[in-house]
Amino acid sequence: MIQRIRSFPIGTTIITAIVIACLPAFVIRYMYGLGAISNLSDGRPWGLWISFDLYCGVALAAGGFTLAAVVYIFGREKYHPVARPAILTAFLGYQLVILALLVDLGQPWYIWHAIIYWNWHSPLFEVAICVMTYTAVLALEFSPAIFERLHWNVPLRIIRAIQIPLVIAGVVLSTLHQSSLGSMLLMMPTNLSPLWYTPILPLLFLTSAIAVGPAMVIFESTISSRVFGHRIGQDVMAGIGRAIPYILGIYLLLKLVDLTARGNMGLVFTEYPLNLLWWAEIIIGVVAPIVLFSLPSVRQSSRKLFWSAVLVIVGLVLNRFDVSMIALAPRPGTIYFPSLMEFAISIGLVADALLVIILAHRLLPIAENHASAEGQELAQGQEAT
């Protein structure tokens, strides 16, 4: 029995309206420059777009390389139904990162200079090259969905033949730039609070991205199943959640050992009010998910699994905002709060991605009906006997 995809025209209309409403902010930015729409200045050159669209966006797209590695390199076919949606989300996430950077750069028409003028000593150069290259890899990894829809068998066979090298390249590139986003902050030892500044920031960034990858897969798969009617087996979701406590445990251990080794453990109690943000990260995004995902009763409940994944995502967002904005001291005398236009651009980019996801799920073979597939296999086995 073929399950019909539920239609939500009102939701699609609202998202489209948001995209249109936010479009003037983009027009004004390119007509009159950054000063016309943002509160950025020489004292605070990094703002909402860097913290949310870049630092959060790149990390929240980590589900693409983590699931691709699990399915195609380690051969865990059990998780194949959620691999393609994860790659789609990652691909769109990196598109949003690129678009946000084009808005944030004072002269975006020079962005191609990173390809020509190589600065081997700059972590920003490594991030730029890896993001551009990994976006191309994600496009190739996602291309089978388009080729299947168009019935283009020859390019489909070519992509499938090089799928493993593509996934390996994606994992390598993701590892490099996820950690290099932390390396960029190593250049600011006097600006970033010692609660967060550490020589192992690249390792912490990579570990937290790996942890949030499965959480994002649970988050997006749950919403997709509700909106588009894709049924994902609970054993698949539970299996994804089972790995999260181990990764978060490693992340927590690294944080505590590092603070102790640098003699800064006391700051978590005395560095008011920044210590409250540190505790919020750890309790909401690390300790609580470790406990929840370790409980079988949570892993067997789609609702509890979803909200536990939300905690991991919230914790990562808090961390990225803390290290790139809140705990990063501006030039003395500088005060920054994002303008309405800055919020409009970020909201518009997210709404744009949601609209593309809706269209992709309706027009392309994105998700498999895992539960139905299990039922068909069972029925075939009964007929054979």
C-alpha positions in Angstrom: 0.0 0.0 0.0 1.5 3.4 -1.0 1.2 6.0 1.7 0.2 9.4 0.4 2.4 12.3 1.4 0.5 14.7 3.6 0.1 18.2 2.2 0.6 21.4 4.3 0.0 24.2 1.8 -0.5 26.7 4.6 3.0 26.0 6.0 4.5 26.2 2.6 2.8 29.5 1.9 4.0 30.9 5.2 7.6 29.9 4.5 7.4 31.4 1.0 6.0 34.7 2.5 8.9 34.8 5.0 11.4 34.4 2.1 9.7 37.2 0.2 9.5 39.5 3.2 13.2 39.1 4.0 14.3 39.6 0.4 14.4 43.5 0.6 17.2 43.2 3.3 19.4 41.4 0.7 18.6 44.1 -1.9 19.4 46.9 0.5 22.6 45.3 1.6 24.0 45.0 -2.0 22.7 48.4 -3.0 24.0 50.4 0.0 26.5 48.2 1.7 26.8 46.6 5.2 26.4 49.8 7.1 22.9 50.3 5.8 21.5 47.1 7.3 23.9 45.9 10.1 25.3 47.2 13.4 28.7 45.8 12.6 31.7 48.0 13.1 35.5 47.9 13.2 35.1 47.2 16.9 32.8 44.3 16.3 33.5 42.9 12.8 31.9 39.5 13.7 28.2 39.5 14.4 25.1 37.4 14.0 25.9 36.1 10.6 29.3 34.6 11.6 28.0 33.1 14.9 24.7 31.7 13.6 25.1 31.2 9.8 28.8 30.1 9.8 29.7 28.7 13.2 26.4 27.1 13.9 25.5 26.3 10.3 28.7 24.3 9.6 28.4 22.3 12.8 24.7 21.6 12.4 25.4 20.2 8.9 27.7 17.6 10.4 25.1 14.9 10.0 26.0 14.6 6.4 29.5 13.3 6.9 28.8 11.3 10.0 25.9 9.4 8.5 27.6 9.0 5.1 30.7 7.5 6.9 28.5 5.1 9.0 26.5 3.9 6.0 29.0 3.8 3.1 32.4 3.3 4.9 31.4 1.1 7.9 28.6 -0.7 6.0 25.8 -0.1 8.4 23.0 -0.4 5.9 20.5 -0.3 8.7 20.9 3.5 8.7 20.6 3.9 4.9 17.0 5.3 5.0 18.3 8.4 6.8 21.5 8.9 5.0 20.2 10.8 1.9 18.0 13.3 4.0 21.1 14.0 6.1 23.2 14.7 3.0 20.5 17.0 1.7 20.4 18.9 5.0 24.2 19.2 5.0 24.3 20.4 1.4 21.7 23.1 2.1 23.4 24.0 5.3 26.7 24.7 3.4 24.8 26.6 0.8 23.4 28.9 3.5 27.0 29.3 4.9 28.2 30.4 1.5 25.3 32.8 1.0 25.7 34.3 4.5 29.4 34.9 3.8 28.6 36.6 0.6 26.4 38.9 2.6 28.9 39.4 5.4 31.9 40.1 3.2 32.5 43.8 2.5 33.4 43.0 -1.1 31.8 39.6 -1.9 32.8 39.8 -5.5 36.4 39.0 -4.4 35.5 35.8 -2.7 37.2 33.9 -5.6 40.5 35.3 -4.4 40.8 32.4 -1.9 41.0 30.0 -4.8 43.8 31.9 -6.5 45.8 33.6 -3.7 46.8 30.8 -1.3 47.8 31.8 2.3 49.0 28.5 3.8 49.4 30.1 7.2 45.8 31.2 7.6 43.1 28.8 9.1 40.5 30.9 7.3 42.1 29.9 4.0 41.8 26.3 5.0 38.2 26.8 6.0 37.4 28.5 2.7 38.9 25.9 0.5 37.5 23.0 2.5 34.0 24.5 2.6 34.0 25.1 -1.2 35.4 21.6 -1.9 33.1 19.8 0.5 30.0 21.6 -0.9 31.0 20.2 -4.3 31.4 16.8 -2.8 28.0 17.0 -1.1 26.4 18.0 -4.5 27.9 14.9 -6.0 26.8 12.7 -3.1 23.2 14.0 -3.4 23.2 13.9 -7.2 21.9 10.2 -7.4 18.5 11.5 -6.1 18.3 13.8 -9.1 19.6 11.2 -11.6 17.1 8.6 -10.3 14.2 11.1 -10.7 15.4 11.9 -14.3 16.2 8.2 -15.1 19.7 9.1 -16.1 21.3 5.7 -15.6 24.8 6.4 -17.0 25.7 9.3 -14.6 24.0 7.4 -11.8 26.3 4.4 -12.3 29.3 6.7 -12.4 28.5 8.3 -9.1 27.8 5.0 -7.5 31.1 3.7 -8.7 33.0 6.5 -7.0 30.7 6.8 -3.9 33.2 5.4 -1.4 36.0 7.8 -2.5 33.5 10.7 -2.4 32.4 9.8 1.2 36.1 9.5 2.3 36.9 12.9 0.8 33.8 14.3 2.5 34.9 13.0 5.9 38.5 14.3 5.5 37.3 17.7 4.4 34.7 18.0 7.1 37.3 16.9 9.7 39.6 19.7 8.5 37.3 22.6 8.4 35.2 21.7 11.5 38.4 21.8 13.5 39.8 24.8 11.7 36.8 26.9 12.8 38.2 26.4 16.3 41.7 27.2 15.0 40.5 30.7 13.9 39.8 31.5 17.5 43.3 30.5 18.6 44.4 33.9 17.2 42.4 35.7 19.9 43.9 34.6 23.2 43.3 37.9 24.9 39.8 38.4 23.5 38.2 35.1 24.2 37.3 34.3 27.8 39.6 31.6 29.4 36.5 29.5 30.1 36.5 28.8 26.4 40.0 29.6 25.1 42.2 26.6 24.9 44.9 25.2 22.6 42.6 22.2 22.0 39.8 24.3 20.6 40.1 22.6 17.2 39.6 19.2 18.8 36.7 20.4 20.9 35.0 21.9 17.8 35.4 18.6 15.9 34.2 16.4 18.8 31.1 18.6 19.4 30.3 18.6 15.6 30.5 14.8 15.5 28.2 14.6 18.5 25.6 17.0 17.0 25.6 15.2 13.7 23.5 12.2 14.9 21.3 14.6 17.0 20.5 16.6 13.8 19.6 13.4 12.0 17.1 12.5 14.7 15.8 16.0 14.7 15.3 16.3 10.9 14.1 12.7 10.5 11.4 13.1 13.1 10.1 16.3 11.6 10.3 14.7 8.1 8.3 11.7 9.2 5.6 14.0 10.7 5.4 16.4 7.7 6.0 14.1 4.7 4.8 10.8 6.1 8.1 9.0 5.9 8.1 6.2 8.4 11.5 5.5 10.0 11.9 2.4 12.1 12.4 3.1 15.8 15.3 0.7 15.9 17.1 3.0 13.4 16.5 6.1 15.5 17.4 4.3 18.7 20.6 3.1 17.1 21.6 6.6 16.2 20.8 7.9 19.6 22.9 5.2 21.3 26.1 6.6 20.0 25.6 10.2 21.2 26.4 9.6 25.0 29.8 8.2 24.2 30.8 11.1 21.9 29.4 13.7 24.4 31.2 11.9 27.2 34.5 12.3 25.3 33.7 16.0 24.8 32.9 16.5 28.4 36.1 14.8 29.5 38.2 16.9 27.2 36.6 20.1 28.6 37.1 19.2 32.2 40.6 17.9 31.8 41.6 20.9 29.8 40.2 23.4 32.4 42.0 21.5 35.2 45.3 21.3 33.3 45.3 25.1 32.6 44.3 25.9 36.2 41.1 27.4 35.2 38.6 25.1 36.8 37.8 27.6 39.5 36.5 30.0 36.8 33.4 27.9 36.3 32.3 29.1 39.8 33.8 32.6 39.9 33.8 34.1 36.4 30.3 35.7 36.7 28.2 36.1 34.5 30.1 34.1 31.8 30.2 31.0 34.0 26.4 30.9 33.8 26.7 30.5 30.1 29.3 27.8 30.5 27.1 25.8 32.9 24.1 26.3 30.5 26.2 24.7 27.7 27.3 21.8 29.8 24.1 21.0 31.6 21.7 21.5 28.7 23.8 20.3 25.8 26.1 17.7 27.4 25.1 16.2 30.8 21.4 16.0 30.3 21.7 14.4 26.8 24.2 11.9 28.2 21.8 10.8 30.8 18.7 10.8 28.6 20.3 9.0 25.6 21.6 6.3 28.0 18.1 5.4 29.1 16.5 2.6 27.0 13.1 4.1 27.7 14.2 7.4 26.0 15.6 5.6 23.0 12.4 3.6 22.4 10.2 6.7 22.5 10.3 8.9 19.3 9.1 11.9 21.3 11.7 11.6 24.0 14.4 10.9 21.5 13.5 14.0 19.5 13.6 16.3 22.6 16.8 14.8 23.8 18.3 15.6 20.3 17.0 19.2 20.6 19.0 19.5 23.9 22.2 18.6 22.0 21.5 21.1 19.3 20.7 23.8 21.8 23.9 23.1 23.6 26.0 23.4 20.5 24.3 26.6 19.4 25.0 28.1 22.9 28.7 27.0 22.6 29.2 28.5 19.1 27.5 31.8 20.1 29.6 32.0 23.3 33.0 31.5 21.6 32.3 33.6 18.5 30.2 36.5 20.1 29.2 36.6 23.7 32.5 35.6 25.3 34.6 37.3 22.6 35.5 40.8 23.9 34.9 43.6 21.4 37.1 46.7 21.2 36.7 48.8 24.3 33.8 51.2 24.0 32.0 49.1 21.4 28.5 47.8 21.9 26.9 45.4 19.5 23.4 43.9 19.1 22.2 42.6 15.7 19.9 44.9 13.8 16.5 43.8 12.5 17.9 43.5 9.0 20.6 41.1 10.3 17.9 38.9 11.8 15.9 39.2 8.6 18.7 37.9 6.5 19.4 34.9 8.7 15.7 34.1 9.0 15.3 34.5 5.2 18.2 32.1 4.6 16.7 29.4 6.9 13.3 29.8 5.4 14.8 29.5 1.9 16.4 26.2 3.0 13.1 24.9 4.4 11.4 25.7 1.2 14.0 23.8 -0.8 13.7 20.8 1.5 9.9 20.8 1.0 10.3 20.9 -2.8 13.0 18.2 -2.7 10.9 15.8 -0.6 8.0 16.3 -3.0 9.9 16.0 -6.3 12.8 13.7 -5.5 13.3 10.3 -4.0 14.8 11.6 -0.7 13.6 9.2 2.1 12.8 5.6 2.1 9.7 4.3 3.8 11.7 2.1 6.2 8.7 0.7 8.1 6.9 -0.2 4.9 10.1 -1.8 3.5 10.3 -4.0 6.6 6.7 -5.0 6.2 7.2 -5.9 2.6 10.2 -8.1 3.4 8.1 -9.8 6.1 5.2 -10.4 3.7 7.6 -11.8 1.1 9.1 -14.2 3.6 5.7 -15.4 4.7 4.7 -16.1 1.1 7.9 -18.0 0.5 7.2 -20.3 3.4 
